[in-house]
Amino acid sequence: MNNRFKEKTVASDVLFEGKVISLRVEEVELPDGKRAKRELVGHPGAVAVIAITDDKKLVLVEQYRKALNRSIIEIPAGKIEPGEDIEVTALRELEEETGYGANQFEYLQSFATSPGFANEIIHIYVAQGLYKIDKPAQGDEDEFINIIESTLEEAEQMVLDERIFDAKTAFAILYAKKLLNK
């Protein structure tokens, strides 16, 4: 890592502490000695699951996203609870959102979602050997989800026609294509 561009925090002011995010403004000293302000969103991180059925379909969820004022189709995902292991979060979200468990569960990678202003990291898992859970854990009471099982070709078309509109799911489609074409 190259630290020559590192910014030193001079002052930090928390403007908001919510259930999911926090917002703060930091004054930073730049590498050239000048100062600037940074508006930063704090987020506890999330997990997402590329769930693949035995017949090579992707398990996706459709839900309304108020920030976009529309429904989009995504891979199952959710926020990490305080102190929760990320694999536990991923298995919980898979069960709550789809009703599936997995016999094969593998960590793939992590990435930043919006590093220009937020510290959210998403940890991606691949789930295979899926099985239906008789009485799955209930999801969030304010979350309404439609489960979709899709072929890879159908999912690629959903990206093109913007029904899949988020980066984590577009990434998942690319990775699933590589995995399923082995």
DRENLOFI-156634 format. One record per residue: residue number from 0; residue in three letters; z negated, y, x negated of N, C-alpha, C, O, CB in turn. Coordinates in pm, whole numbers, plus 50000, padded with zeros to 5 digits. Each point is the difference from the previous one (the first is absolute). Last residue first. Glycine has a CB too. Layout:
# DRENLOFI-156634
  seq  type    npz    npy    npx   capz   capy   capx    cpz    cpy    cpx    opz    opy    opx   cbpz   cbpy   cbpx
  NUM   Ala      Z      Y      X      Z      Y      X      Z      Y      X      Z      Y      X      Z      Y      X
...
This chain:
# DRENLOFI-156634
  seq  type    npz    npy    npx   capz   capy   capx    cpz    cpy    cpx    opz    opy    opx   cbpz   cbpy   cbpx
  181   Lys  51611  47599  51733  49980  49911  49884  50054  49863  50029  49992  49912  49914  49806  50217  50019
  180   Asn  50174  50265  50367  50130  49959  49945  49987  49915  49875  50100  49971  49934  49996  50235  50160
  179   Leu  49527  49988  50140  50066  49906  50090  50135  49953  49949  50051  49897  50045  49832  50213  50141
  178   Leu  49857  50218  49566  49923  49876  50016  50075  49896  50083  50002  49882  49964  49788  50252  50018
  177   Lys  50396  50301  49965  49997  49930  49871  49931  49865  50014  50049  49900  49948  49947  50320  49932
  176   Lys  49997  50054  50494  50138  49958  49974  50007  49922  49869  50063  49894  49992  50026  50308  50133
  175   Ala  49506  50003  49989  50023  49878  50080  50141  49948  49977  50022  49878  49995  49814  50202  50179
  174   Tyr  50048  50333  49630  49934  49889  49932  50025  49869  50074  50025  49897  49938  49799  50261  49976
  173   Leu  50344  50236  50282  50067  49973  49872  49939  49880  49929  50071  49914  49948  49985  50330  50033
  172   Ile  49732  49904  50408  50129  49941  50034  50077  49966  49872  50058  49892  49988  49948  50237  50230
  171   Ala  49589  50106  49739  49977  49862  50038  50130  49928  50032  50018  49883  49965  49758  50182  50123
  170   Phe  50231  50401  49827  49973  49924  49877  49985  49852  50032  50054  49915  49929  49833  50286  49969
  169   Ala  50145  50080  50465  50130  49994  49933  49987  49923  49869  50086  49919  49966  49983  50301  50139
  168   Thr  49535  49867  50119  50077  49897  50069  50140  49988  49941  50052  49889  49987  49816  50153  50222
  167   Lys  49841  50291  49626  49942  49869  49970  50081  49889  50064  50017  49893  49942  49756  50210  50041
  166   Ala  50348  50359  50099  50034  49950  49867  49944  49860  49973  50069  49918  49940  49935  50317  49982
  165   Asp  50136  49944  50578  49897  50028  49900  50032  49927  49870  50065  49895  50000  49765  50137  50182
  164   Phe  50410  49941  50248  50012  50137  49951  49896  50034  49893  49990  50115  49958  50101  49947  50264
  163   Ile  50182  49572  50138  49909  49988  49886  50018  50129  49922  50109  50029  49950  49903  49712  50038
  162   Arg  50245  50280  50347  49887  49947  50075  49890  49962  49900  49881  50015  50030  50270  49898  50157
  161   Glu  50296  50269  49695  49874  50075  49992  49894  49957  50100  49909  50078  50030  50225  50109  49891
  160   Asp  50318  49630  49949  49998  50082  50122  49866  50071  50020  49973  50055  50107  50191  49786  49995
  159   Leu  49906  49887  49508  50119  50086  50011  49998  50088  50125  50044  50115  49995  50084  49712  49880
  158   Val  49533  49848  50061  49986  50106  49898  50116  50098  50016  49980  50122  49999  49901  49720  49840
  157   Met  50133  49780  50426  49895  50091  50049  49974  50112  49901  49966  50112  50040  49931  49698  50086
  156   Gln  50396  49841  49753  50064  50089  50098  49899  50100  50056  50035  50115  50026  50129  49703  50032
  155   Glu  49675  49850  49656  50083  50093  49924  50070  50099  50094  50012  50118  49969  50022  49706  49853
  154   Ala  49723  49828  50375  49910  50099  49939  50079  50103  49919  49970  50119  50004  49846  49708  49987
  153   Glu  50417  49807  50194  49955  50090  50106  49911  50111  49944  50011  50116  50040  50003  49695  50125
  152   Glu  50120  49851  49540  50115  50082  50037  49962  50100  50110  50040  50116  49995  50115  49696  49942
  151   Leu  49526  49865  49932  50019  50099  49895  50114  50095  50036  49988  50121  49980  49926  49715  49848
  150   Thr  49842  49947  50582  50070  49948  49883  50011  50112  49898  49981  50117  50032  50149  49715  50109
  149   Ser  49463  50162  50215  50135  50048  49970  50061  49923  49884  49931  49965  49904  50005  50262  50181
  148   Glu  49639  49839  50309  50042  49910  49893  50149  50022  49981  50078  49989  50094  49741  49838  49959
  147   Ile  49758  50482  50166  50142  49968  49993  50022  49902  49886  49956  50024  49887  50109  50203  50207
  146   Ile  49517  50017  50241  50036  49914  49888  50148  49963  50011  50049  49964  50107  49714  49944  49879
  145   Asn  49928  50527  50187  50096  49900  50045  50042  49920  49877  50043  50058  49901  50039  50089  50294
  144   Ile  49465  50189  49932  50098  49941  49910  50089  49901  50075  49954  49926  50086  49888  50103  49722
  143   Phe  49748  50387  50200  50083  49923  50091  50122  49952  49922  50076  50081  49947  49843  50050  50258
  142   Glu  49554  50093  49713  50124  49955  49938  50075  49909  50097  49947  49898  50043  49950  50120  49725
  141   Asp  49646  50172  50260  50098  50107  50026  50138  49967  49941  50084  50088  49984  49727  50077  50016
  140   Glu  49805  49545  49950  50015  50020  50144  50100  50110  50035  50046  50008  50113  49721  49915  49914
  139   Asp  50251  49744  49534  49939  50126  50040  50028  50026  50148  50110  49974  50048  49916  50117  49718
  138   Gly  50009  49404  50128  50033  50117  49920  49926  50123  50050  49911  49990  50085  50313  49912  49865
  137   Gln  49622  49562  50086  50059  50114  50071  50024  50115  49904  49918  50028  49912  49968  49902  50301
  136   Ala  50117  49533  49661  49913  50118  50005  50074  50113  50070  50121  50015  49984  49761  49915  49804
  135   Pro  50274  49574  50337  50000  50095  49888  49902  50114  50022  49968  50036  50113  50270  49905  49844
  134   Lys  49826  49553  50219  49932  50120  50050  49992  50102  49886  49897  50011  49934  49968  49852  50234
  133   Asp  50408  49756  49755  49969  49984  50144  49937  50125  50060  50045  50049  50104  49926  49707  49856
  132   Ile  50379  50249  49631  49855  49987  50013  49969  49999  50149  50046  50086  50075  49909  50033  49703
  131   Lys  50511  49738  49931  49939  50080  50107  49851  49972  50005  49958  49885  49990  50257  50114  50142
  130   Tyr  50088  49968  49413  49956  49920  50115  49934  50094  50100  49937  50099  49963  50029  49693  49893
  129   Leu  50366  50204  49647  49928  50064  50109  49963  49901  50109  50072  49902  50024  50048  50309  49927
  128   Gly  50087  49797  49574  49924  49890  50059  49917  50053  50115  49882  49966  50014  50110  49913  49765
  127   Gln  50095  50502  49897  50090  49893  50046  49916  49884  50048  49877  50001  49988  50304  50070  49850
  126   Ala  49792  50486  49981  49935  49891  50074  50107  49902  50046  50098  50039  50064  49712  50113  50011
  125   Val  50099  50278  49546  50099  49916  50066  49925  49884  50064  49921  49932  49933  50265  50133  49903
  124   Tyr  49661  50473  50016  49985  49855  49990  50118  49932  50068  50066  50058  50087  49683  49964  49908
  123   Ile  50091  50503  49795  50090  49915  50076  49973  49852  49969  49985  49960  49884  50190  50223  50116
  122   His  49571  50331  49993  50004  49872  49930  50079  49903  50088  49965  49976  50115  49809  50067  49767
  121   Ile  50182  50525  50064  50020  49885  50088  50015  49876  49912  50075  50000  49903  50035  50142  50278
  120   Ile  49656  50379  49772  50067  49889  49933  50013  49888  50104  49903  49968  50069  50005  50096  49697
  119   Glu  49979  50506  50233  50009  49870  50067  50082  49902  49915  50110  50030  49954  49872  50083  50270
  118   Asn  49893  50373  49706  49963  49894  49907  50008  49861  50063  49950  49903  49942  49902  50260  49943
  117   Ala  50424  50342  50193  49901  49904  50051  49974  49891  49897  50086  49967  49919  49989  50080  50317
  116   Phe  50249  50322  49711  49888  50064  50069  49893  49903  50049  49897  50045  50051  50261  50129  50016
  115   Gly  50241  49713  49666  50002  50144  49985  49882  50069  50065  49965  50112  49963  50279  49873  50029
  114   Pro  49864  49531  50025  49918  50049  49889  50001  50150  49978  49920  50052  49922  50123  49733  49976
  113   Ser  50042  49839  50480  50041  50142  49994  49924  50069  49888  49914  50084  50026  50135  49919  50222
  112   Thr  49924  49515  49806  50089  50034  50110  50055  50142  49991  50118  50021  50026  49754  49821  50113
  111   Ala  49979  49771  49475  49956  50125  50063  50100  50037  50108  50121  49984  49983  49766  50094  49804
  110   Phe  50018  49401  50051  50072  50123  49969  49942  50117  50076  49936  49984  50103  50271  49883  49852
  109   Ser  49749  49554  49883  49944  50118  50065  50086  50120  49964  50063  50003  49894  49702  49900  50099
  108   Gln  50317  49519  50047  49982  50119  49917  49938  50112  50082  49983  49988  50121  50213  49945  49736
  107   Leu  49803  49566  50244  50130  50034  49942  49988  50120  49906  50024  49987  49880  50090  49923  50325
  106   Tyr  49555  49662  50002  50010  50142  49969  50135  50025  49935  50042  49924  49913  49706  50097  50060
  105   Glu  50155  49563  50367  50015  50041  49862  50012  50152  49988  50074  50064  50075  50037  49716  49875
  104   Phe  49797  49744  50375  49975  50143  50002  49998  50050  49858  49916  49958  49920  49953  50026  50296
  103   Gln  50212  49563  50136  50037  50053  49868  49988  50151  50008  50063  50064  50085  50094  49740  49865
  102   Asn  49727  49966  50431  49959  49899  49903  50030  50043  49857  49932  49959  49907  50106  49865  50265
  101   Ala  49857  50488  50286  50099  49957  49901  49940  49895  49907  49888  50016  49952  50224  50208  50060
  100   Gly  49847  50019  50530  49933  49977  49873  50106  49949  49904  50115  49979  50040  49658  49971  50070
   99   Tyr  50277  50353  50378  50031  49896  49901  49895  49995  49889  49937  50100  49967  50305  49929  50084
   98   Gly  49806  50292  50324  49945  49874  50047  50028  49884  49906  49973  49885  50034  50054  50199  50195
   97   Thr  50078  50412  49739  50104  49903  50036  49947  49871  50061  50075  49926  50064  50057  50168  49753
   96   Glu  49598  50299  50041  50124  50059  50050  50102  49898  50047  50085  50032  50083  49874  50154  49763
   95   Glu  49603  49690  49973  49982  50095  50110  50132  50047  50059  50012  50013  50122  49776  50059  49771
   94   Glu  50220  49637  49722  49945  49935  50120  49991  50096  50118  50045  49967  50110  49826  49879  49742
   93   Leu  50264  50329  49732  50100  49902  50045  49954  49935  50129  50077  49988  50095  49995  49970  49667
   92   Glu  49622  50325  50025  50108  50074  50066  50109  49907  50051  50053  50020  50110  49897  50177  49744
   91   Arg  49699  49613  49892  49949  50053  50127  50111  50071  50077  50016  49977  50120  49756  50048  49779
   90   Leu  50321  49827  49664  49989  49885  50092  49952  50045  50138  50048  49951  50102  49903  49898  49702
   89   Ala  50062  50481  49861  50135  49954  50030  49998  49882  50098  50077  49998  50096  49998  50079  49676
   88   Thr  49512  50090  50062  50065  50098  50088  50137  49949  50043  50033  50006  50118  49843  50182  49769
   87   Val  49902  49562  49791  49934  49983  50130  50062  50095  50102  50025  49962  50114  49759  49969  49772
   86   Glu  50353  50118  49674  50057  49876  50057  49938  49971  50136  50070  49954  50091  49969  49956  49678
   85   Ile  49795  50460  49981  50133  50025  50056  50065  49875  50057  50076  50010  50097  49948  50174  49739
   84   Asp  49442  49916  50168  50097  49948  49904  50140  50013  50060  50019  49974  50119  49809  49865  49783
   83   Glu  49756  50485  50243  50075  49879  50037  50099  49962  49889  50070  50087  49947  49906  49972  50298
   82   Gly  49723  50340  49790  49943  49882  49939  50076  49871  50026  49958  49894  49954  49827  50219  50066
   81   Pro  50330  50273  50309  49913  50020  49883  49937  49869  49951  49940  49926  50078  50011  50306  50005
   80   Glu  50520  49730  50162  49866  50046  50041  49912  50014  49876  50022  49931  49901  50002  49956  50325
   79   Ile  50527  50150  49825  49892  49925  49937  49867  50061  50045  49980  50121  49988  50165  49820  49810
   78   Lys  50327  50079  50491  49910  50070  49908  49893  49906  49946  49950  49913  50072  50091  50302  50051
   77   Gly  50451  49602  50053  49883  50071  50046  49915  50052  49887  50019  49965  49883  49984  49894  50317
   76   Ala  50480  49833  50001  49932  50078  49897  49876  50065  50058  49985  50013  50121  50233  50028  49761
   75   Pro  50275  49635  50212  49858  50017  50032  49927  50069  49884  50022  49968  49883  49984  49825  50263
   74   Ile  50502  50329  49905  49928  49878  49966  49854  50023  50038  49954  50114  50003  50208  49826  49807
   73   Glu  50194  50331  50477  49941  49993  49866  49954  49858  49969  49994  49915  50089  49934  50325  49929
   72   Ile  50355  50132  50345  49975  49859  49971  49957  49991  49854  50064  50057  49911  50106  49863  50263
   71   Ile  49776  50506  50199  50079  49943  49890  49958  49855  49981  49895  49956  50046  50126  50271  49840
   70   Ser  49946  50225  50493  49967  49863  49960  50088  49962  49882  50117  50038  49993  49813  49900  50243
   69   Arg  49921  50581  49867  50092  49894  50040  49945  49864  49958  49908  49991  49919  50285  50168  50061
   68   Asn  49653  50299  49881  50028  50010  50144  50104  49899  50047  50090  50032  50077  49854  50209  49910
   67   Leu  49828  49830  49571  50146  50006  50013  50044  50023  50145  50118  50025  50026  49900  49823  49777
   66   Ala  49522  50116  50089  50048  50094  49899  50152  50018  50006  50053  50105  49963  49753  49830  49892
   65   Lys  49974  49739  50421  49990  50137  50049  50053  50101  49899  50061  50099  50038  49741  49833  50096
   64   Arg  50328  49552  49952  49940  50077  49892  50003  50147  50039  50105  50064  49997  49966  49765  49830
   63   Tyr  49968  49646  50417  50024  50144  50008  49926  50068  49886  49882  49972  49976  50147  50017  50274
   62   Gln  50158  49496  49721  49893  50080  50054  50035  50148  49995  50084  50043  49921  49751  49784  50009
   61   Glu  50327  49617  49960  50046  50130  50046  49881  50073  50057  49924  49945  50081  50310  49969  49967
   60   Val  49840  49664  49572  49928  50059  50113  50062  50134  50034  50038  50078  49913  49749  49803  50022
   59   Leu  50358  49612  49804  49990  50145  49998  49921  50047  50121  49982  49925  50096  50237  50094  49780
   58   Val  49936  49524  49813  49913  50040  50110  49974  50149  49984  49938  50045  49903  49954  49722  50115
   57   Leu  50537  49911  49814  49895  50095  49964  49920  50035  50124  50056  50023  50107  50085  50070  49704
   56   Lys  50137  49434  50073  50001  50126  50073  49885  50087  49950  49895  49949  49958  50209  49941  50244
   55   Lys  50029  49633  49678  50048  50113  49920  50020  50129  50080  50091  50077  49973  50019  49758  49881
   54   Asp  49686  49729  50279  50144  50010  50025  50061  50129  49943  50104  50047  50045  49863  49816  50161
   53   Asp  49568  50051  49751  50066  49883  49941  50151  50000  50025  50076  49944  49921  49713  49928  50110
   52   Thr  49972  50608  49959  49980  49875  50073  50073  49885  49929  50081  50023  49910  49895  50105  50307
   51   Ile  49812  50345  49583  50125  49926  50017  49970  49866  50066  49920  49922  49949  50183  50191  49849
   50   Ala  49682  50415  50074  49972  49871  50062  50131  49931  50035  50084  50056  50070  49697  50030  50023
   49   Ile  50001  50323  49598  50133  49949  50029  49978  49857  50051  49979  49908  49921  50139  50239  49900
   48   Val  49523  50276  50173  50030  49858  49983  50145  49972  50038  50044  50029  50111  49716  49914  49936
   47   Ala  49857  50473  49779  50113  49966  50086  50042  49858  49966  49985  49954  49887  50092  50289  50131
   46   Val  49483  50150  49911  50071  49877  49965  50116  49984  50096  50001  50057  50109  49788  49835  49799
   45   Ala  49902  50559  49895  50042  49911  50108  50061  49874  49941  50028  49991  49880  50011  50205  50272
   44   Gly  49628  50291  49735  50097  49898  49962  50026  49906  50116  49927  49997  50099  49998  50018  49664
   43   Pro  49793  50394  50237  49935  49884  49938  50095  49892  49951  49957  49907  49933  49853  50141  50212
   42   His  50270  50501  49867  50017  49886  50091  49940  49877  49933  50015  49984  49879  50198  50115  50224
   41   Gly  49857  50489  49858  49933  49880  49952  50013  49890  50105  49984  50027  50119  49855  50111  49744
   40   Val  50452  50331  50004  49951  49912  50106  49938  49878  49934  50063  49933  49918  50114  50149  50247
   39   Leu  49935  50455  49659  49996  49855  49979  49938  49927  50118  49898  50041  50055  50087  50000  49701
   38   Glu  50237  50445  50011  49948  49952  50128  50010  49848  49997  50110  49946  49989  49958  50267  50138
   37   Arg  49912  50174  49465  50054  49873  50048  49930  49963  50130  49877  49993  50006  50174  49932  49756
   36   Lys  50045  50537  49881  49923  49933  50105  50073  49873  50042  50123  49997  50004  49782  50225  50077
   35   Ala  50078  50061  49422  50075  49976  50124  49906  49933  50101  49894  49949  49963  50327  50029  49910
   34   Arg  49807  50300  49592  49930  49931  50109  50088  49988  50123  50089  50082  50024  49693  50004  49888
   33   Lys  50298  49943  49510  50004  50070  50128  49927  49918  50105  49969  49882  49979  50250  50228  49959
   32   Gly  49856  49730  49612  49885  50088  50015  49999  50080  50130  49897  50058  50034  50099  49956  49722
   31   Asp  50317  49630  50092  50029  50126  49929  49887  50103  50014  50014  50114  49956  50229  49842  50082
   30   Pro  49740  49609  50179  50010  49980  49854  50027  50127  49922  49964  50010  49883  50117  49763  50166
   29   Leu  49666  50289  50418  50123  49931  49959  50005  49984  49849  49923  50065  49929  50195  50028  50272
   28   Glu  49466  49949  50168  50055  50066  49881  50117  49915  49953  49985  49881  49973  49790  50222  49961
   27   Val  50019  49940  50587  50019  49925  49877  50049  50091  49888  50065  50102  50024  49984  49692  50109
   26   Glu  49697  50174  50390  50061  50092  49905  50007  49925  49868  49900  49944  49955  50011  50267  50165
   25   Glu  50076  49582  50399  49949  50008  49863  50074  50109  49924  50121  50017  50013  49820  49738  49991
   24   Val  49937  50061  50528  50085  50088  49919  49935  50009  49863  49882  50032  49987  50200  50102  50216
   23   Arg  49902  49475  50220  49934  50094  49909  50106  50085  49930  50116  49960  49986  49689  49879  49980
   22   Leu  50093  49763  50455  50091  50103  49948  49920  50093  49911  49894  50050  50039  50255  49935  50166
   21   Ser  49839  49471  50018  49929  50124  49966  50104  50097  49945  50106  49959  49953  49672  49919  49998
   20   Ile  50241  49654  50401  50038  50081  49884  49899  50110  49973  49917  50034  50084  50322  49916  49963
   19   Val  49691  49713  50297  50101  49935  49917  50030  50079  49873  50020  49941  49894  50078  49962  50313
   18   Lys  49571  50244  50110  49983  49855  50007  50096  49930  49903  49965  49897  49942  49962  50123  50299
   17   Gly  49959  50485  49629  50025  49930  50125  49975  49851  49989  49951  49950  49899  50213  50223  50157
   16   Glu  49753  50340  49706  49965  49860  49977  50015  49928  50133  49920  50021  50091  49917  50035  49718
   15   Phe  50321  50450  49941  49990  49910  50115  49965  49861  49953  50054  49950  49901  50113  50187  50226
   14   Leu  49860  50241  49574  50026  50071  50125  49975  49913  50123  49967  50050  50107  50200  50089  49772
   13   Val  49675  49906  49570  50030  49905  50107  50011  50078  50131  49906  50068  50040  49974  49742  49838
   12   Asp  50192  50343  49594  49940  50039  50127  50043  49901  50107  50118  49991  50032  49880  50253  49899
   11   Ser  49975  49849  49490  50045  49914  50109  49924  50037  50126  49878  50014  49999  50177  49798  49839
   10   Ala  50088  50362  49610  49918  50013  50120  50059  49910  50109  50120  49974  50003  49814  50266  49937
    9   Val  50224  49726  49618  49908  50110  49972  49904  50017  50118  49882  50028  49980  50290  50086  49875
    8   Thr  50161  49474  49924  49944  50060  50120  49894  50103  49961  49906  49969  49926  50139  49820  50207
    7   Lys  50397  50048  49581  49854  49997  50001  49952  50071  50127  50039  50113  50028  49951  49884  49717
    6   Glu  50485  49728  50110  49943  50123  50056  49849  49984  50009  49950  49899  50049  50263  50148  50083
    5   Lys  50213  49715  49556  49877  49990  50078  49951  50137  50045  50003  50097  49925  49938  49696  49950
    4   Phe  50448  50049  49846  50017  50083  50120  49875  50003  50087  50002  50053  50111  50240  49892  49884
    3   Arg  49792  49797  49600  50031  50137  49960  50021  50093  50118  49997  50122  49985  50105  49787  49809
    2   Asn  49792  49596  50169  49904  50097  50052  50034  50144  49965  49921  50090  50025  49908  49735  49959
    1   Asn  50414  49660  50082  50011  50125  49927  49907  50103  50064  50019  50038  50115  50221  49910  49821
    0   Met  49760  49487  50037  50000  50119  50083  50000  50124  49913  49928  50010  49901  49952  49867  50280
